[in-house]
Amino acid sequence: LEQFANPRNATAGTLKQLDPKIAAERGLAFIAHGLGDISQVHDATASQLMARIEGWGIPAGRDDWRVCKNIDEAIRRVESWLAERTAVDYPTDGMVIKVDELFLREQLGATSKYPRWCIAYKYEAERGVAVLKGRTFQVGRTGNITPVAHFDPIPLSGTMVSNASLHNFDEIERLDVRLGDKIVVEKAGEIIPQVVSIQTDKDAMRQGPITPPDSCPECSGVLEWDAPKAGHTAFRCTNQECELYFQRRQRIKLPQTCMMETGRGCDGPVEVVDHMVELRCMNPECPAQLRERVVFFAGRNQMDIENLGPAVVNQLVDKGFVSHFADLYELDEIKLMQLEGFAAKSTYNLLEAIQASKDRGLVRLLTALGIRHVGGRAAEVLAGEFDDIDSIAAASV
């Protein structure tokens, strides 16, 4: 049998099997690497609790993690694992440094996105070289236009990759990347392919620069650059040696140099620019934006509608069954049975998942709507102040 490209694909494919016997035959294994909700704490440290877990017969990687006395010892452990990680039979892309004392973890708490008591260190990602054969422009759920590089497939971190993000048009200008160039590609976080540099002689005969599209590639709608906030001036650093080179920022008062209050940047001058980095389609009816918004709406951290992935959403939008989030709740068997790959069981499962999403609560609904600047934390604040979405809509600014 053909092997899976990597453990992530093997696990995902196995867990999606409808026949539990097939899943059982795959022999999946896991390593417990953290703690969830604990009703009663009998240990003072996470290391003691993880050792207890291993004593119950649950693998917790005890041979690989260490309790370090200070940060210098922790850094040495991170450096030593770089050589050791090739000896274990599962892939790793870094190490996580955690506070061991459980009471300190509770005191440090967490932001809306991550705990304050741990930090991840990532090793340098595997890179590959390819020739840039083409480029396209993708439209995101907020209308942002993202350039994408296309090239012949290359092996990278366990998968064959033929597309990579070019991020934005400032990045294209910074790299001076053009069609026909040799590009260096890596996977950000071992997941998302991105172009990080080029290996082409810039003095050689090359094709012209890659320029932004004149209109939306999906709907031909008007494109506009994000403007700086009212009363602010947009600028960027011009020093090619600076870590913030070409990164657009905005301030009420234009700084004399690139240097930030945090110490990042350089003493070099900045240049004023007339817009921020994002180019957006301004058509609210753009089908590409709609597809991306619906996929986000149904995502695990939002309304968590199982089996409503990109392939299904594309069909629903293309057939005109969904033009707004509310249309999801008007779907029925007659419509779903018209979709490719749908039969009685899959139709029933999707309708049940849609019905279950009605109980997700106001916080997740607000997050799912994809309102700019309203993420999970802002949604929590709004839900704490207002009883329902109608009250939010009726509120004054």
N, C-alpha and C positions, 0 to 999 in steps of 0.2 A: 504494500500500500504506500501511496505517496505520503511523505511526512509533512507535518505542519511546518510553516516557516519559522514559527517561534512559539514559546509557551503561552503567550497572550492569545494568539489565534487558536491554539489547541484548546485552551480553557473555555474561551467564548463559544467555540463550535460545540464543545462537549455539553456545556450547560444549556445550550439551546436545543439539544436532542429531545424529541418528544418521547422517545422510548427510554425509560430509566435503565433497562438492561444494557443498552449500548453505552450509556454514560458510565455504568458500573464497570464495564469491560475496559474503559480507557485508563483506569488506575490513576485518577487525578490525586495529587497530594498538595498540601499547603503548609506554610510556615507561619505561625502566629507571630506578628511583629509589633502588636500594640494592644492596648486595652480599651474596651468599650465601657458601657455603663456598669458600675460596680455597686451592688446593693450594700455589701458589708466589706469593709477593708480590714484585712488581718495582717497586712504587711506595711512597713513604713516606706519601702522603696519599690519602684517598678521592677528592678532587677530581682528582688526577692519574690515578687509576685510572678514574674515570668519563670523563675526557677520552679515555683510551686506548680505552675501550669505544665511544665515539662514533666514534673513528677506524676502528673495525672495521665501521662502518655500522649500529650499534645505537643507536636514538634514546635519549638520556639527559637531555633537557631542558636542555642546556648554556646555552641562551639565557636560561633563567629562574632557575637557581640561581647563587648568588654565594659566594665565599670572603670572609668578613668578618674584619677585623683584631681586633675586640673586640666585646663584648656590645652596646655602644651602636650600633655599625654594624649588627649583626644585627637589633636592634630596629627601626632605621630601614628595613631591608629588608623586614621583616614588615609595617610600616606602608605602605610604597610598593606592595607587592604587592596590597593591598586594592583599589586602583584599577586596577592592571594586569591582575588575574585575569579581568576581564570580556572582555579582548581575545583570550584564548586559546580554542581550540575544544574545551576539555574543562573540566568543572566542578571547582572546588577549594573546600575549606571551611577552609583554613588553611595554615600552613607548618610545616616541621620544622627545628629548629636542631640540627645535629650537630657533634660534635668531628671535625675534619678528619684529625688525625694518627692513623694506624692503630694505632701502638703504644700510644697513650693509650687508644684504644678497648679494646684488650685488657686494659690495666691496670684500667680502670674496670669492666669486666665487665658483668654483668646480674643482675637479680633473677629470680625464677621466672616473671615476667610480662613484663618489658620491659628493654631495655638502659639502662644508666646514662649512656650517652654521647650521648643525644639526648632532645629534648623537643618535643612538638607544641604549636603555638599555634593555637587555633581562633578563627575570626572569628564574630561574632554571627550566629546562625542566622536564616534566613528565618522569619517568623511570619505566621500567618493568624488570622482571627477567625471564630467560628462560634457558633451557639446550641446549648447543651447540651440535647439531646432525650431522652437516656436514659443509664442507667448499668447496668453488669453487674459481676459479681465473678468473676475468673479464679482458678483454683487451680493453683499451681506444683508442681514436682516434690517440693519439701520440705513441701508443704501450705500454703504462705503464700498468703494471700488478697490479690489485687491488684484495686483498683477501676479500672474502665475507662470512659471517657467516650465517648458516641456522639452523632454530629451529622451533618448533611447534608454530602456530600463537598465539600471545598475543595481547590484546587490548592496544593501545598506542596513546594518543592524537587524539582520535576519529576514528582511523582506526585499522584494524587487520594487524599486522606486523609479517612476518616470515623470513625476510632477513635483514641483517644489515652489514654496511661496517666495515671492520677491518683496513681500511686506507692503511697500508703498513706493511712490514715485520719487521721493527723496532718497530712498535706499538705492533705487536704480541709478540715480544721478551720482550718488556717493560712490557706488561700485564702478560706475561707468560700464555697465554690462550691456552687451549688444548681441543680436542674433549671430550665431556662428562662433561665439566666444567659448573657450573652455571654462566651465563654471565648477566651483567647489561646493558640494552639497553635504549637509549634515542633518541629522534628525534632532530637533529641539526636544530635550527631555526624552530622547529615544522614541519619539512618536511622530512629530510633525516635521516633514522635510522642508528645509529652507536653504536658499542660496546665501553663502557667507562670504565668498570672494571669487575672483576670476584669476585664471593663470595665462591669460592672453597677453601677448606683447602689444601694448597700446600704441606703439609706433608702426605696427604692421597695418596693411590695408584691411579695414573693417567696415561693417555695415553701419548705417546711420543709427543715431540714438533711439531708444524706445521712448515713445511719447505717450501721454495720456490720451484716452479716446475723446472724441468731440461730443459724444452722446452716450447714453446708457447702452451697453452691449446687449441687454435683454429687451428693453422696451423702447429704446431710442429716445428716452426722456432727457430732460435738461440735467446737466451735471453742474454742481457748484462746489467750490472749495469751502471747507469750514473756516469761518471768520474768527478772529480772536474775540474774547469777551469784551463787552462794552467798556470803554475806558482803558483797555489794555493794548499794548504794542507787541506784535509777534516778532521774534528774532531768532537767529541761530548762530552757532560758532563757526568760524571759517578756518580754524586751525586743524589741518588734517591729522595732526599727531594727538589731538585731544580726544578723550573718551566720549565726549558729547558732540563731536563734530557732526554738523548738519542736522542735529536734533532740534526741532522747533519748540520754542518755549514762549511764554507770554508773561508780561509784567505790566503793572500800572506805570511804573517808572522804568524807562529803558536803562539797563545796567551798562557801565563803562566797559566791563570785561565779561568773559564767559563764566567766571568763578561763581559757584553757588554758595549759599550759606552753610551747606553741609560739608564744604571742602571739595566737592567734585567739580571738574572743569579745569580751566586754565586761565592764565592772565592775558590771553589773546583777545583781540577785539571781536565784536559781534556785528552782524549785518541785519538790518531791518527787512522783514519779508511781509508780503501783503495778505498772507493767509496761513492757516495751520496745515497740518500734513494730510488730513483726510479729504478725499474727493468723493462726493456723494451724488447718487441719483435722487432727484427731488420729487419723483413721481410716486405718490403714496399707493398707487394701484399697480406698481411694477410687480410682475409675476415672480421674479427672482426673489425680491424682498419678501413677498408673501410666503413663498416656500420656506425660506430660512426662518421666518417668524413662527410659522406653524411648527416646524421641527423643534425650535427652541421652546415654544409653548408646551409641547408634549414631552420635553426632556425630563430626565430622572429627578433633577433638582427643582423642577417647576411643577407641572401637573402630573408628571410620571404616568403617561399613557403608554403602556407597554404595547409593542408591535406597531406603533405609529412612527416608523423611521422615515428617512429621506425618500426611499424608493416608493413607499406607499403615499407619502405626502405629494410627491411629484405627480402621481397618477390622479390623486384627488383634485389637485389644482388644475392639471391639464384638461381634465374632463369637466371642469366647471362645477364640481360638487362642493368645493370649499373656496370661498373668497374672503372669509373672515373667520376668526376663532369660533364665533357662535355657530358657524355652519357645521362644525364637528359634532355638535350636539343634536343636529338634525339628520345625521346619517342614519341609514336603515339598511336592512338586508338587501333590498333591491339594488341600491347604489353600490354597496360593497361587493356584491357578487359579480359586478361588471368589471372589477379590477383584476388584473393579471395576477395569478397565484392565489386567488381567494376562493375558498370553498366554504361549506357550511360551518366547519369547526373554526377556521380562522376568522370568519365573519363574526361568529358568536363571541370569540375571545376579544376581538377589538371593540365590539359594542359594549361588552362587560367592562373593559378597561376604561372606556370613555365615561361610562356611567359612574365608575368608582372614582374618577377624577373630580367629580362634583363635591367630594368630601375633603378636598385637600386643604381648605382654609384660606383666609384672606391673604396671609403673607405670601403663600406660594402663588396665588392667583396674581397678585400685584407684580411679583417677580416675573411670572410667565408672560405678562403683557409686553414685556420688553421695552418699557418706557425709558428713554434715554436718561441716565443719571439715577435711575431707580433700580438698584440691585437688591440683594437679599437684606442687607442691613437697613437701607432706606425703607424697604417694604415693612420691616419689623416696626420701625418708628411710626410709619403711617398707620399701621394696623393697631398700634397701641393708643393712638389719638382718636381714631374714628372707628365706629362700630361696623360699617359696611362700605362697599364701594360707592354706593349712592351718596353717602355722606361726604366722601372724599370729592366726588364730582361736584357737589354743591358748595364745597368750601371756598372761601375767598382766598386770594393770594396773600 
